[in-house]
Amino acid sequence: MEPSDSFSLHAHPLEQFLGKPSEEFTRNDLIRYIRENGIRMVNFRYVAGDGKLKTLNFIIHSESYLEEILTSGERVDGSSLFGYIEAESSDLYVIPRYSTAFLNPFSEIPAVDILCSFYSSEGHPLDSAPEHILLKAHEYFRTQTGYTFKAMGELEYYVQGEKEEMYPAEDQKGYHLSTPFSNYESFRLEAMKLIAMCGGKIKYGHSEVGNFNTDAESFEQHEIEFLPVEVQKAADQLVVAKWVLRNLGDRHGINVSFAPKITVGKAGSGLHIHMLLEKDGQNIMIENGHLSDTARKMIAGVMDLAPALTAFGNTIPTSYLRLVPDQEAPTSVCWGDRNRSALIRVPLGWLHGTGMIREVNTQDRDTMPQVGTRQTVELRSPDGSADVYHLLAGLVIAVQHGLEMPDALERAEMYYVDVNIFNKENGARLKQLKRLPESCWDSAEALKEARALFEKDGIFPSRTIDNFIRTLQSYDDRGLSQRLMGHTDEIRNLVYRYLHHM
């Protein structure tokens, strides 16, 4: 079957073949694609209690078997996937979500992979499954506010490979370098192509600030940024993108890490999250050419819960080696316009419509269509250790909290900064601001204080919050940054212990 003209440019093979967006995939669509494209395997994938992607493989030996697994899903051992499920009553179902299906770009056996949701033995959604917590949060948010929550991530990572002698990049000067000075641009381009094939809606990719050499190796930092999509899809595409990058690194014999810190004194890797609200398909972040009151209220809610959100977004001890001054990573609870020293940055949002493009391309002045704002707000604290589904669910709750706070606009004003708070002359302003946690232990304490808001309306089960607190406290890392100062070998050992944590 030839793809329809409207889908001929789609990178997603299933969308192109079926001539429809993934959100509209049906069971019969997948059966037809599998039958007509020689697919021999289906892989179920799902994120369990540890935040990592799991896999269940099926060899397709008949169409009736394919129909069965796509209709009924399969059962799995919940006690091995979630620490709180007891062995004597451990069976769970994994049920495929057709809209997430993609052609596996790595499998030697032609395969279609599908993300799944967990269901209990009674046939109900598993209340504590990460994907269901996020779904609950967004559905309740829409019901209460009438808004759709969209998000996208900036996925930063380091590539570790052989030292480049001919075109060495200047230390910590890697931002937007081109080949040959960016040694792994071709790797990034290949990854972007594969992520798009798997359904990721990519905005762009580029090399990042971080690069440095040791005697034998090079470390080069890159970023792939996504387009805003509904919050559940935003989580799905980040999980799949990390899976693609690691598999591609394995194929090329190079190490890819999303660790928040590779070494002290060099740029760390964040997982910045951009957020926006829509109503009736329209971005409502801007009003009369300025940040809307709704956007300011959502910022106030995130500010209020920011310390507790680190429990989901900064989950390992090395997370707090990144959240230090003068590294373009936040340390205090504040926000500002285009301000990279703040916890939330309000980036440029194309408020001038098509005026700029008309000036640059005068030959097209009269035919250029008008465009709307693309305004978002960006949370800069999370890193690659983030438990993505729980983090985004927490952000949805924080935004709703802000919309419901009677003094949200006053609080937003209180948190606003228009200076670089890391500069010494702004020390007085810095002292007025609440600090982010400085360790996993502190993060757990912040989550304890705020847990009622996350558990409200049955979004986060209490056992999920208990598990985060217990895990964070188990690191016993109070004062770790101070204790490690100057101890290079201990820092290196700690970094490598958590190099592939998430």
C-alpha positions as CSV (number, residue, x, y, z in Angstrom):
1,M,0.0,0.0,0.0
2,E,1.3,3.4,-1.0
3,P,1.3,6.0,1.8
4,S,-1.1,8.9,1.4
5,D,0.4,12.2,0.3
6,S,-0.4,13.8,3.7
7,F,1.7,11.1,5.5
8,S,4.5,10.7,2.9
9,L,6.9,12.8,5.0
10,H,6.2,11.0,8.2
11,A,9.3,9.3,9.7
12,H,7.1,6.8,11.6
13,P,6.9,3.7,9.3
14,L,3.5,2.7,10.7
15,E,2.0,6.1,10.3
16,Q,3.3,6.3,6.7
17,F,2.0,2.9,5.8
18,L,-1.4,3.2,7.5
19,G,-1.9,6.9,6.4
20,K,-3.1,8.0,9.9
21,P,-1.5,9.4,13.1
22,S,-0.5,6.9,15.8
23,E,-3.3,8.2,18.1
24,E,-5.7,6.5,15.7
25,F,-4.0,3.1,15.4
26,T,-6.4,0.2,15.9
27,R,-5.9,-3.5,16.5
28,N,-6.8,-4.3,12.9
29,D,-4.3,-1.6,11.7
30,L,-1.5,-3.3,13.6
31,I,-2.5,-6.8,12.3
32,R,-2.5,-5.5,8.7
33,Y,0.8,-3.8,9.1
34,I,2.4,-6.9,10.6
35,R,0.9,-9.2,8.0
36,E,1.8,-7.1,5.0
37,N,5.3,-6.1,6.1
38,G,6.7,-9.5,7.1
39,I,6.9,-8.8,10.8
40,R,7.8,-12.0,12.7
41,M,7.9,-10.7,16.3
42,V,6.0,-8.4,18.7
43,N,7.7,-7.0,21.8
44,F,5.7,-5.7,24.8
45,R,7.5,-3.0,26.7
46,Y,6.6,-1.3,30.0
47,V,8.1,0.7,32.8
48,A,8.1,-0.9,36.2
49,G,8.6,0.3,39.8
50,D,12.3,1.0,39.2
51,G,11.6,3.4,36.3
52,K,13.3,1.1,33.8
53,L,12.0,-0.2,30.5
54,K,11.2,-4.0,30.6
55,T,10.5,-6.4,27.7
56,L,8.4,-9.4,26.8
57,N,9.0,-11.0,23.4
58,F,6.5,-12.9,21.2
59,I,7.3,-14.8,18.1
60,I,4.3,-14.7,15.7
61,H,3.5,-18.2,14.5
62,S,-0.1,-17.6,13.4
63,E,-2.6,-14.8,12.8
64,S,-4.8,-16.2,15.5
65,Y,-2.0,-15.9,18.1
66,L,-1.2,-12.4,17.0
67,E,-4.9,-11.5,17.4
68,E,-4.9,-13.1,20.9
69,I,-1.9,-11.2,22.3
70,L,-3.1,-7.9,20.8
71,T,-6.6,-8.5,22.3
72,S,-5.8,-10.0,25.7
73,G,-2.2,-8.9,26.5
74,E,-0.2,-11.2,28.7
75,R,0.3,-11.9,32.4
76,V,3.6,-11.1,34.2
77,D,5.1,-11.5,37.7
78,G,4.3,-8.3,39.5
79,S,6.4,-9.1,42.6
80,S,9.5,-9.0,40.4
81,L,8.4,-5.7,38.8
82,F,7.1,-3.8,41.9
83,G,8.7,-4.1,45.3
84,Y,5.5,-3.8,47.2
85,I,3.6,-6.7,45.5
86,E,3.7,-9.9,47.4
87,A,4.8,-13.2,45.8
88,E,1.7,-15.1,46.9
89,S,-0.5,-12.8,44.9
90,S,1.7,-11.4,42.2
91,D,0.1,-11.9,38.8
92,L,-0.5,-8.7,36.7
93,Y,-1.7,-8.2,33.1
94,V,0.2,-6.1,30.6
95,I,-2.2,-4.6,28.0
96,P,-0.8,-3.1,24.8
97,R,-1.5,0.6,23.9
98,Y,-1.9,0.4,20.2
99,S,-1.0,4.1,19.7
100,T,2.5,3.5,20.9
101,A,3.4,0.8,18.4
102,F,6.6,1.2,16.4
103,L,8.9,-0.7,14.1
104,N,11.9,-1.9,16.1
105,P,15.0,-0.4,14.4
106,F,17.5,-2.8,16.1
107,S,15.9,-6.3,16.0
108,E,17.4,-8.8,13.5
109,I,14.0,-10.4,13.4
110,P,11.5,-7.9,12.0
111,A,9.6,-6.7,15.0
112,V,6.9,-4.3,16.2
113,D,7.2,-3.0,19.7
114,I,4.3,-1.7,21.8
115,L,4.2,0.1,25.2
116,C,1.8,-1.4,27.7
117,S,-0.2,-0.6,30.7
118,F,-0.5,-2.7,33.9
119,Y,-3.8,-4.2,35.0
120,S,-4.6,-6.0,38.3
121,S,-5.9,-9.5,38.6
122,E,-9.4,-8.0,38.9
123,G,-9.0,-6.4,35.5
124,H,-8.6,-2.8,36.8
125,P,-5.7,-0.4,36.0
126,L,-2.9,-1.0,38.5
127,D,-3.3,2.0,40.8
128,S,0.4,2.4,41.4
129,A,1.8,1.7,37.9
130,P,3.8,4.7,36.7
131,E,2.0,5.2,33.5
132,H,-1.4,5.0,35.3
133,I,-0.4,7.6,37.9
134,L,0.4,10.0,35.1
135,L,-2.9,9.2,33.3
136,K,-4.9,9.7,36.5
137,A,-3.1,13.1,37.1
138,H,-3.8,14.4,33.6
139,E,-7.4,13.1,33.4
140,Y,-8.2,14.7,36.8
141,F,-6.4,17.9,35.7
142,R,-8.5,18.2,32.5
143,T,-11.7,17.5,34.4
144,Q,-11.0,20.2,37.0
145,T,-9.5,22.9,34.8
146,G,-10.7,22.3,31.2
147,Y,-7.0,22.6,30.1
148,T,-4.8,20.1,28.3
149,F,-1.3,19.8,29.8
150,K,1.5,19.5,27.2
151,A,5.1,18.9,27.8
152,M,8.4,18.1,26.2
153,G,11.9,17.2,27.4
154,E,15.4,18.3,26.6
155,L,17.3,15.1,26.7
156,E,21.0,15.7,27.4
157,Y,23.6,13.0,27.3
158,Y,27.4,12.3,27.1
159,V,29.1,10.2,24.6
160,Q,32.3,8.6,25.8
161,G,34.7,7.5,23.1
162,E,38.3,7.5,21.8
163,K,40.2,10.8,22.1
164,E,40.1,12.9,18.9
165,E,43.5,14.3,18.0
166,M,42.9,16.1,14.7
167,Y,40.0,18.3,15.7
168,P,39.9,18.6,19.5
169,A,37.1,20.8,20.8
170,E,37.9,23.5,23.4
171,D,37.1,22.4,26.9
172,Q,33.5,23.2,27.9
173,K,33.0,25.1,24.6
174,G,30.9,22.5,22.7
175,Y,27.6,24.5,22.3
176,H,26.2,24.0,18.8
177,L,29.6,22.8,17.3
178,S,29.5,21.3,13.8
179,T,31.6,18.5,12.4
180,P,34.5,17.9,12.3
181,F,34.8,19.6,15.7
182,S,31.7,17.8,17.0
183,N,32.9,14.2,16.8
184,Y,29.6,12.5,17.4
185,E,27.2,14.6,15.3
186,S,26.7,11.7,12.9
187,F,25.8,9.5,15.9
188,R,23.2,12.0,17.1
189,L,21.7,12.3,13.6
190,E,21.3,8.6,13.4
191,A,19.7,8.5,16.8
192,M,17.3,11.3,15.8
193,K,16.2,9.4,12.7
194,L,15.6,6.2,14.8
195,I,13.8,8.0,17.6
196,A,11.5,9.6,15.0
197,M,10.9,6.2,13.4
198,C,9.8,5.0,16.9
199,G,7.2,7.8,17.2
200,G,9.3,10.5,18.9
201,K,8.3,14.1,17.8
202,I,11.7,15.7,17.7
203,K,12.1,19.5,17.6
204,Y,15.9,19.5,17.0
205,G,19.3,18.2,18.1
206,H,22.7,19.8,18.7
207,S,25.9,19.5,20.6
208,E,25.9,20.9,24.1
209,V,28.4,22.8,26.2
210,G,30.1,19.9,27.9
211,N,33.2,18.4,26.3
212,F,36.5,17.4,27.8
213,N,39.3,14.9,27.2
214,T,41.3,12.6,29.4
215,D,44.6,11.0,28.4
216,A,42.9,8.4,26.3
217,E,39.2,9.3,26.0
218,S,36.9,12.1,24.9
219,F,33.6,13.0,26.5
220,E,31.1,14.9,24.4
221,Q,27.7,16.2,25.4
222,H,24.7,16.4,23.1
223,E,21.0,17.2,23.4
224,I,17.9,16.1,21.6
225,E,14.8,18.3,22.2
226,F,11.3,17.2,21.6
227,L,8.1,19.0,20.5
228,P,5.3,19.6,23.1
229,V,2.8,16.8,23.1
230,E,0.2,15.6,25.6
231,V,1.9,14.8,28.8
232,Q,1.5,11.0,28.6
233,K,3.1,10.9,25.2
234,A,5.9,13.2,26.4
235,A,6.8,10.5,29.0
236,D,6.6,7.7,26.5
237,Q,8.8,9.3,23.9
238,L,11.5,10.2,26.5
239,V,11.6,6.5,27.7
240,V,11.9,5.2,24.1
241,A,14.5,7.8,23.2
242,K,16.8,6.8,26.0
243,W,16.3,3.2,24.9
244,V,17.3,4.1,21.3
245,L,20.4,6.0,22.3
246,R,21.7,3.3,24.5
247,N,21.1,0.6,21.9
248,L,22.7,2.7,19.2
249,G,25.7,3.3,21.5
250,D,26.0,-0.4,22.1
251,R,25.9,-1.0,18.3
252,H,28.7,1.5,17.8
253,G,30.8,0.3,20.7
254,I,30.5,3.7,22.5
255,N,29.2,4.6,26.0
256,V,26.1,6.8,26.2
257,S,25.1,8.1,29.7
258,F,22.3,10.4,30.9
259,A,24.0,10.7,34.3
260,P,23.5,14.1,35.9
261,K,27.3,14.5,36.5
262,I,30.2,12.9,34.7
263,T,32.9,14.7,36.6
264,V,33.1,17.7,38.9
265,G,33.8,21.1,37.3
266,K,32.3,20.1,33.9
267,A,28.8,20.6,32.6
268,G,26.2,18.2,34.0
269,S,23.4,16.7,32.0
270,G,19.9,17.9,32.7
271,L,16.4,16.8,31.6
272,H,14.8,20.2,31.4
273,I,11.0,20.0,31.0
274,H,9.0,22.5,29.1
275,M,5.3,22.9,29.9
276,L,2.3,24.7,28.3
277,L,-1.4,24.7,28.7
278,E,-3.9,24.5,25.9
279,K,-7.7,25.2,25.8
280,D,-9.6,24.3,22.6
281,G,-6.3,23.6,20.9
282,Q,-4.9,27.1,21.6
283,N,-1.8,27.9,23.7
284,I,-3.0,30.1,26.6
285,M,0.4,31.0,28.0
286,I,0.3,34.5,26.5
287,E,-2.3,37.2,27.0
288,N,-2.1,40.7,25.4
289,G,1.5,40.1,24.5
290,H,2.6,39.1,28.0
291,L,2.8,36.0,30.1
292,S,-0.8,35.2,31.1
293,D,-2.1,35.1,34.6
294,T,-2.8,31.4,34.1
295,A,0.9,30.8,33.2
296,R,2.0,32.8,36.3
297,K,-0.3,30.7,38.5
298,M,1.1,27.5,37.1
299,I,4.7,28.7,37.8
300,A,3.6,29.6,41.4
301,G,2.4,26.0,41.9
302,V,5.6,24.5,40.6
303,M,7.6,26.9,42.8
304,D,5.7,25.9,45.9
305,L,6.3,22.1,45.3
306,A,9.7,22.4,43.7
307,P,11.7,20.9,46.6
308,A,9.4,17.9,46.7
309,L,9.6,17.4,42.9
310,T,13.3,16.7,43.1
311,A,12.2,13.3,44.7
312,F,11.0,12.3,41.2
313,G,13.4,14.4,39.0
314,N,16.7,14.1,40.9
315,T,16.8,10.5,42.2
316,I,20.5,9.6,42.9
317,P,23.3,11.2,44.9
318,T,25.2,12.5,41.9
319,S,22.1,14.6,41.0
320,Y,23.1,16.9,43.8
321,L,26.7,17.3,42.4
322,R,25.0,19.0,39.4
323,L,22.7,21.3,41.4
324,V,25.5,23.6,42.5
325,P,26.2,27.3,41.7
326,D,27.8,28.6,38.5
327,Q,27.0,25.5,36.4
328,E,23.8,26.8,34.8
329,A,21.9,24.5,37.0
330,P,19.4,25.9,39.6
331,T,20.0,25.9,43.3
332,S,17.2,28.2,44.5
333,V,13.4,28.4,44.0
334,C,12.9,31.3,41.6
335,W,11.9,32.1,38.0
336,G,12.7,34.6,35.4
337,D,12.5,35.6,31.8
338,R,15.2,34.0,29.7
339,N,17.2,33.5,32.9
340,R,19.3,30.4,33.0
341,S,20.3,30.9,36.6
342,A,16.6,30.4,37.7
343,L,14.7,27.2,38.5
344,I,12.0,28.1,35.9
345,R,13.0,30.0,32.8
346,V,10.5,31.7,30.5
347,P,12.1,31.3,27.1
348,L,11.4,33.4,24.0
349,G,8.0,32.5,22.6
350,W,7.6,34.0,19.1
351,L,5.4,36.8,20.3
352,H,6.1,38.8,17.1
353,G,4.4,36.4,14.8
354,T,5.9,36.3,11.3
355,G,7.4,39.8,11.3
356,M,11.0,38.6,11.5
357,I,10.7,36.0,8.7
358,R,9.0,38.6,6.5
359,E,11.9,41.0,7.0
360,V,14.5,38.4,6.2
361,N,12.6,37.0,3.2
362,T,11.1,40.0,1.5
363,Q,10.3,38.0,-1.6
364,D,7.8,36.1,0.4
365,R,6.4,39.0,2.4
366,D,2.8,38.8,1.1
367,T,2.4,35.0,1.2
368,M,3.7,34.2,4.6
369,P,1.0,32.8,6.9
370,Q,0.5,34.1,10.4
371,V,1.7,31.9,13.2
372,G,0.7,31.7,16.9
373,T,2.8,31.8,20.0
374,R,4.9,28.7,21.0
375,Q,5.4,29.9,24.5
376,T,6.4,27.4,27.2
377,V,7.9,27.6,30.7
378,E,10.9,25.4,31.4
379,L,11.7,23.6,34.6
380,R,15.5,23.3,34.8
381,S,16.1,21.1,37.9
382,P,15.4,17.5,36.6
383,D,18.2,15.3,35.2
384,G,18.6,12.0,33.5
385,S,18.0,10.1,36.7
386,A,14.4,11.3,36.6
387,D,11.6,8.8,37.0
388,V,9.8,10.4,34.0
389,Y,6.2,9.2,34.6
390,H,6.2,10.2,38.3
391,L,8.0,13.5,37.5
392,L,5.4,14.5,34.9
393,A,2.5,13.4,37.1
394,G,4.0,15.5,39.9
395,L,4.3,18.5,37.6
396,V,0.6,18.2,36.6
397,I,-0.3,18.2,40.3
398,A,1.9,21.2,41.0
399,V,0.4,23.2,38.1
400,Q,-3.2,22.4,39.3
401,H,-2.1,23.4,42.8
402,G,-1.0,26.7,41.4
403,L,-4.2,27.3,39.5
404,E,-6.2,26.7,42.7
405,M,-4.0,28.8,45.1
406,P,-5.9,32.0,46.0
407,D,-2.7,34.0,46.3
408,A,-0.9,32.4,43.3
409,L,-0.2,35.6,41.5
410,E,1.3,37.2,44.6
411,R,3.5,34.2,45.1
412,A,4.6,34.2,41.5
413,E,5.8,37.8,42.0
414,M,7.6,36.9,45.2
415,Y,9.6,34.2,43.3
416,Y,10.5,36.4,40.3
417,V,14.2,37.4,39.6
418,D,15.6,39.4,36.8
419,V,19.3,39.0,37.7
420,N,21.9,36.3,37.7
421,I,21.5,35.1,41.2
422,F,25.0,33.4,41.1
423,N,26.7,36.8,40.8
424,K,28.2,38.1,44.0
425,E,26.5,41.5,43.8
426,N,23.1,39.7,43.9
427,G,23.9,37.8,47.1
428,A,21.2,39.7,49.1
429,R,18.5,38.5,46.7
430,L,19.8,35.0,46.7
431,K,19.5,34.9,50.5
432,Q,15.8,35.7,50.3
433,L,15.1,32.6,48.2
434,K,14.2,29.1,49.3
435,R,16.9,26.6,48.4
436,L,16.4,23.3,46.6
437,P,17.4,20.1,48.4
438,E,21.1,19.4,48.5
439,S,20.9,15.6,48.8
440,C,18.6,12.7,48.3
441,W,18.0,12.7,52.0
442,D,16.8,16.4,51.9
443,S,14.7,15.6,48.9
444,A,12.9,12.8,50.8
445,E,12.3,15.2,53.7
446,A,10.7,17.7,51.2
447,L,8.5,14.9,49.8
448,K,7.4,14.0,53.3
449,E,6.2,17.5,53.9
450,A,4.3,17.8,50.6
451,R,3.0,14.2,50.3
452,A,-0.6,15.1,51.1
453,L,-0.8,17.2,47.9
454,F,0.5,14.3,45.7
455,E,-1.8,11.7,47.4
456,K,-4.8,14.0,47.2
457,D,-7.6,12.8,45.0
458,G,-6.0,9.3,44.8
459,I,-3.4,10.3,42.2
460,F,-0.2,9.0,44.0
461,P,-0.8,5.9,46.2
462,S,0.7,6.3,49.6
463,R,2.9,3.2,49.1
464,T,4.4,4.9,46.0
465,I,5.4,7.9,48.0
466,D,6.7,5.6,50.8
467,N,8.9,3.8,48.3
468,F,10.4,7.1,47.0
469,I,11.1,8.3,50.5
470,R,12.6,4.9,51.5
471,T,14.8,4.7,48.4
472,L,16.1,8.3,48.7
473,Q,16.9,7.9,52.4
474,S,18.7,4.6,51.7
475,Y,21.6,6.6,50.1
476,D,22.3,8.4,53.4
477,D,24.0,11.2,51.5
478,R,23.5,14.2,53.7
479,G,26.4,16.6,53.3
480,L,27.8,14.4,50.5
481,S,29.0,17.3,48.3
482,Q,31.0,18.8,51.1
483,R,32.4,15.4,52.2
484,L,33.6,14.7,48.6
485,M,35.2,18.0,47.9
486,G,38.7,17.5,46.7
487,H,38.4,13.6,46.8
488,T,38.7,12.9,43.0
489,D,38.9,9.1,43.2
490,E,35.8,8.9,45.5
491,I,33.8,11.2,43.1
492,R,34.8,9.1,40.1
493,N,33.7,5.9,41.8
494,L,30.4,7.5,42.8
495,V,29.8,8.7,39.2
496,Y,30.5,5.3,37.7
497,R,28.3,3.6,40.2
498,Y,25.3,5.6,38.9
499,L,26.4,6.0,35.3
500,H,23.4,4.0,33.9
501,H,20.9,4.3,36.8
502,M,17.9,5.3,34.7
